[in-house]
C-alpha cells in the first residue's frame, strides 16, 4: 500500500515538474526573445516599406511591440500563479474536510470496556476520511478460543485490528478488551524496533521487565533462536 501511494506521489510530482518546465521555458523564450523580435518587426517596414527611418514611427512601433510581448510574458506568469493557487486551494479544501471529519467523530458514541474477553457490540468502523468500513459488528471471543477473520482485500480486517489496538479511534459502539499488558498484537509485516537483542526480547515491556542473561538464553532456546547469541 505504501509503495503504491509513493509511486502515485512520484508520478504526480513528475507531472508537476514537466508542466512547470514547459511553462517556464515558454515564459523565458517570450521574455528574452522580445527585444530581438522587436528590432526585426520595426526594421522590416523601415528597410523594405515606405517608412524611411521616421523617429516617431520607430519609437511608437517599438513601444507597442514591447508592450505586446510584455503582455504575453505576464500571461505566462499568471498561468504559473494559477497553478500554485490550485495547489493551495486543494490543500485548504483537504484541511476543511479533515476538520469536518474530526467534528463528526466527536459526536460518535464509542466506549472501551476492560474485561476478560474480546467483544464487539454494534461496532461501526470508519476510515480516517470518514468512509464507513464495517457496520454494526457484533463479536465475542472468550479466553482460550481461536478465531480466524477472513475476507477479501479492503473489507476492513486490518482496520478492525487497528481499532482493537487503539491506534484507530474512529468507531461507534462498545469494544470489550482484556488488559493491554496481557495481549500481544503481531503486525502483518514483521519488523524489529531499534535497540539491542535484550530490548527486542523484552518489547514492549522494555522498561518494566528485567531478566538476567540466563533467563534470556532459556527463552531463546525455548523458541529455537539460540543461534542468535
C-alpha positions in Angstrom: 0.0 0.0 0.0 2.8 2.4 0.9 4.7 1.6 -2.3 1.6 2.2 -4.4 1.0 5.6 -2.7 4.6 6.6 -3.1 4.5 5.6 -6.8 1.4 7.8 -7.3 3.0 10.7 -5.5 6.2 10.3 -7.5 4.2 10.2 -10.8 2.3 13.3 -9.8 5.5 15.1 -8.9 7.0 14.3 -12.3 3.8 15.7 -14.0 4.2 19.0 -12.0 7.9 19.2 -12.9 7.2 18.7 -16.6 4.4 21.3 -16.5 6.5 23.9 -14.7 9.5 23.3 -17.0 7.3 23.7 -20.1 5.7 26.8 -18.7 9.0 28.4 -17.6 10.6 27.6 -21.0 7.8 29.4 -22.9 7.9 32.3 -20.5 11.7 32.7 -20.8 11.6 32.4 -24.6 8.9 35.1 -24.8 10.7 37.4 -22.4 14.3 37.1 -23.8 13.3 37.0 -27.4 11.2 40.1 -27.1 14.0 42.5 -27.9 15.1 40.5 -31.0 11.5 40.3 -32.3 11.0 44.0 -31.6 14.0 45.0 -33.7 13.1 42.7 -36.6 9.5 43.9 -36.8 10.4 47.5 -36.6 13.2 47.1 -39.2 11.1 45.4 -41.8 8.9 48.5 -42.7 11.9 50.8 -42.5 14.1 48.9 -44.9 11.5 47.3 -47.1 8.5 49.6 -46.7 7.7 53.2 -47.2 8.8 54.4 -43.8 12.3 55.7 -44.2 13.6 55.9 -40.7 10.9 58.2 -39.2 11.9 58.6 -35.5 8.3 58.8 -34.3 7.4 55.6 -36.2 10.3 53.6 -34.8 9.7 54.8 -31.3 5.9 54.1 -31.4 6.3 50.8 -33.1 9.0 49.6 -30.7 6.9 50.6 -27.7 3.8 48.9 -29.0 5.7 45.7 -29.7 7.5 45.7 -26.4 4.1 46.2 -24.5 2.6 43.3 -26.5 5.4 40.9 -25.7 5.3 42.0 -22.1 1.6 41.2 -22.0 2.3 37.6 -23.3 5.1 37.2 -20.7 2.7 38.4 -17.9 0.1 36.0 -19.1 2.5 33.0 -18.8 3.5 34.3 -15.3 -0.2 34.4 -14.4 -0.6 30.8 -15.5 2.2 29.8 -13.1 0.5 31.7 -10.3 -2.8 30.0 -11.1 -1.1 26.6 -10.9 0.3 27.4 -7.5 -3.1 28.7 -6.4 -4.7 25.4 -7.4 -2.4 23.5 -5.1 -3.1 25.9 -2.2 -6.8 25.6 -2.8 -6.6 21.8 -2.8 -4.7 21.7 0.5 -7.1 24.1 2.1 -10.1 22.0 0.9 -8.5 18.9 2.4 -8.0 20.8 5.7 -11.6 21.7 5.9 -12.7 18.1 5.0 -10.5 16.8 7.8 -11.9 19.4 10.3 -15.4 18.3 9.3 -14.5 14.6 9.9 -13.0 15.4 13.3 -16.1 17.3 14.2 -18.3 14.4 13.2 -16.1 12.0 15.2 -16.8 14.0 18.4 -20.4 13.1 18.1 -19.8 9.3 17.9 -20.7 7.2 20.8 -17.7 4.9 21.4 -16.7 3.1 24.5 -14.0 0.7 25.6 -14.6 -1.7 28.5 -11.9 -3.8 30.2 -12.9 -7.4 30.8 -11.6 -11.0 30.4 -12.5 -11.4 26.7 -12.6 -9.6 23.4 -16.0 -8.4 22.4 -17.7 -6.0 19.9 -21.2 -4.7 20.3 -22.8 -2.7 17.5 -19.3 -1.5 16.4 -19.1 0.6 13.2 -15.6 1.3 12.0 -14.7 4.3 9.9 -11.6 5.2 7.8 -9.7 8.4 8.6 -11.5 10.1 5.7 -14.9 9.2 7.2 -15.7 6.2 4.9 -17.7 3.5 6.6 -15.8 0.2 6.6 -17.6 -2.1 9.0 -21.2 -1.6 10.3 -22.9 -2.9 13.4 -20.4 -5.6 14.0 -21.1 -8.0 17.0 -18.5 -10.5 18.1 -17.3 -12.2 21.3 -14.0 -14.1 21.6 -13.7 -15.9 25.0 -10.3 -16.7 26.6 -8.7 -19.8 25.2 -10.7 -19.8 21.9 -9.3 -19.5 18.4 -10.9 -17.2 15.8 -9.9 -16.6 12.2 -11.2 -13.5 10.5 -11.3 -13.9 6.7 -12.4 -11.7 3.8 -11.3 -10.1 0.6 -8.8 -7.3 0.5 -10.2 -4.0 1.6 -13.1 -5.3 3.6 -11.8 -3.9 6.9 -9.9 -6.8 8.5 -6.8 -4.7 9.2 -8.9 -1.7 10.2 -10.7 -3.8 12.8 -7.4 -4.7 14.4 -6.3 -1.1 14.3 -9.3 -0.2 16.4 -8.7 -3.1 18.8 -5.0 -2.0 19.3 -6.2 1.6 19.9 -4.3 3.3 17.0 -7.6 4.0 15.1 -10.2 5.8 17.3 -12.8 6.3 14.6 -15.6 3.9 15.6 -19.1 3.7 17.1 -20.2 1.1 19.6 -18.7 -0.7 22.5 -15.4 -2.7 22.5 -14.5 -5.1 25.3 -10.8 -5.9 25.7 -8.6 -7.6 28.2 -5.9 -5.6 30.0 -3.5 -4.4 27.2 -0.4 -5.7 29.1 -1.7 -9.3 28.7 -2.3 -9.0 25.0 0.3 -9.1 22.2 -0.5 -8.0 18.7 1.6 -9.1 15.8 1.8 -6.9 12.7 1.2 -8.1 9.2 4.7 -7.2 8.2 7.3 -8.4 10.7 9.8 -5.8 11.9 12.1 -5.1 14.8 12.2 -1.9 16.8 15.6 -0.1 17.2 17.5 -1.5 20.1 19.6 -4.4 21.5 18.7 -8.0 21.4 17.6 -7.8 25.0 15.3 -4.9 24.2 13.8 -6.9 21.3 13.0 -9.8 23.6 11.5 -7.7 26.3 9.5 -5.5 23.9 7.0 -3.9 24.6 7.8 -4.1 28.4 11.4 -3.0 27.9 11.4 -0.7 30.9 9.0 -2.7 33.1 10.5 -6.2 33.0 14.1 -7.3 33.9 15.6 -10.6 33.0 19.1 -11.8 33.6 21.3 -13.3 30.8 20.5 -16.9 31.8 16.7 -16.3 31.6 17.1 -14.7 28.2 19.2 -17.7 27.0 16.5 -20.1 28.2 13.8 -18.1 26.3 15.8 -18.2 23.1 16.4 -21.9 23.5 12.7 -22.4 24.1 11.8 -20.9 20.7 14.8 -22.3 18.9 16.6 -19.0 18.4 19.7 -19.6 20.5 21.8 -19.3 17.3 21.2 -15.5 17.6 23.6 -15.4 20.6 
